[in-house]
Amino acid sequence: MKISAITEVIVIPKNTKMQLGFGLTHDEFKCNCNHEGCHFTLINKTLLSNYVSLRRLVDTRLDINSGYRCMHWNKQVKGVAQSSHCLGLAIDIGLTELTESQREAVYDYAKVVFDFVKLYDTFIHCQVNV
């Protein structure tokens, strides 16, 4: 099963301008660092599909605070050592621009479409397991 999961990952060169469909762009998912060794973005297709489903369910613009992270950036932001972000399996959705009822809806629906969801003060961590 893990071997097939590897083939379900989209690999995009970091400086590529690309539409992912569904009104999403590569910029929303790419690593936020400027490290010289960070050259690509990994996005699991299931993660992308689940995120699109979430956006459709809540019918609200959602901002990804953190998508893919290279190992360097993950260390800078004090991410966990084996972070799912580094495998393209996780995103953090910002909550600061949403109303309280929108936050609750995003959280409730996220629990339905993702394998793991954790609520923080300013974002929701969402991930898929492969």
N, C-alpha and C positions, 0 to 999 in steps of 0.2 A: 504494500500500500504506500509506503513512503517513496518508493521509486516513482510511482505514477504521480505522486504529489509534486515531485520535482518538475515534471513536465508541465504541470499546471501553473507554473510561475512565468510571468512576463518579465523579461529583462530588457531594460531601456537604458541606453547611454544617457548619462546625467544631463548633458547640455542639449538634449533633443527636445524640441517643441513638438508635443504630440497630443492629439485628442484621443482619449480612451473610449469615447462614446458616452452616451447618457449625459452629455453636458459636462463631462469631467475632463481635466487635463492632467498630463504627467506632472506638472508643477505642484499639484495638490498632494502628491504622494512622495515626491523625491526628498532625499536627505537635505536637511537645512544647513549643513556644514559647508565650509569652503576649503576643506582639507584636500591637499593635492593628490591624495591617494583614493579619493572617492570619485569613481568613474561611472557608476551605474545605479539604477533603481531596480529593486525586486518588488513585484506585486503579485501575490497569489490571486489567481482568477476567482476563486471562491470568495476571498475577502472583497474583491472588487464587486462581484455580483451581490453579495450580502449588503454592502454599503449602498449600492444603487437601490436595493429593495427597501432599506431603511429610509432613504431619502424620499422614495415614493410613498411609503406608509405615513411618514410625518408631514409630507408636503411642505417642507420648510428647507431653506438653504442651510446647509451644514458646512462648517469649516473644519478641515483636518489640521490640527495643531502639529501632529507628528505622524508621519507615515513610515516609509522606509528609513532606517538609520544605518549608516556604516558603523563599524566597530568603534572607530575613533569618536564619532559624534555621540554614540551611545554612552561611551565612557564620560564624555564631556557633560552630558545631561544627567549623569548618575543613574542611567538605566541599569536594570539587572543584568548580570553577566551573560545569561543565555536568553536575551530578549527576543521575543517574537518579532519585534520591529526589524531586527537585523536579518530576518528570513523573509520579510515581506508578508508576514502573517497577521500584523496588527496595525491599528490606527488609533489615534487619540482624537476624539471629536470635541472641539471647543464648545463651551456652554455660555460664555460671557455675553454673547450677543442674543441669547434666547430669553424669552419670557419664562416664568416659572412653569406655566402649563406646557410650554414647548419642551422644556428640560425634562419634565416628567414623561411626556410622550416619547421623546427620543430614548430615554432610559428604558421605559417599558418595552418599546418595540425592539430595541437593541438586544434585550434579553431573549427575544424570540428568534432573531435572525442570526446571532453570533453564538459561538460555542462558549465564549467566556467574556463577561462584561464586568467592569469594576468602575464604580462611580467615585470621582474625586470632586473637590470643590469647584474646579474650573473646567474640567473635562471628563469625558467618559472613555475609558480604555476598552476597545473592542478587538477581539481576535478570533481567528478560526484555528482549529486544531487539525493537523493532518497526520 
